[in-house]
């Protein structure tokens, strides 16, 4: 049996492994029942459903009718830009505040795109800063440092 769609096959494998890990770790918690769910109930069933869907996706990639796809070479630059932006956000939140650190996160991770545009990245950053303020600060009342440390 030959893999027709490498993308579907390997994404199916990823979903199966991730789902089984979630389900396995969830068994350490009390399960409960559908009427009285324990802390392990939701992650167990979510992991199980994820594994089943991953198996379906992976098996469908073996069908002769599946669209033939290949996987490109892994782009480490994109991975490092996105993960580095998330780490930078976490490290910069306290000294720079929510507004600037969120802008660094969005613009830094936007650099990973092969279709990068400064206009789009800055627009996304402005939208996300406004959304985060409305949703988390005003809506949920969470306390974040909003401005850099030197501005109070």
Secondary structure, DSSP 8 states (H G I E B T S, - for coil): ---SBHHHHHHHHHHHHHHHHHHHHHTTS--B-SSSB-TTHHHHHHHHHHHHHHHHHHHHTTSTTS--B------HHHHHHHHHHHHHHHHHHHHHHHHHHHHHHHHHHHTTSTT--HHHHHHHHHHHHHHHIIIIIIIS------S-GGG-
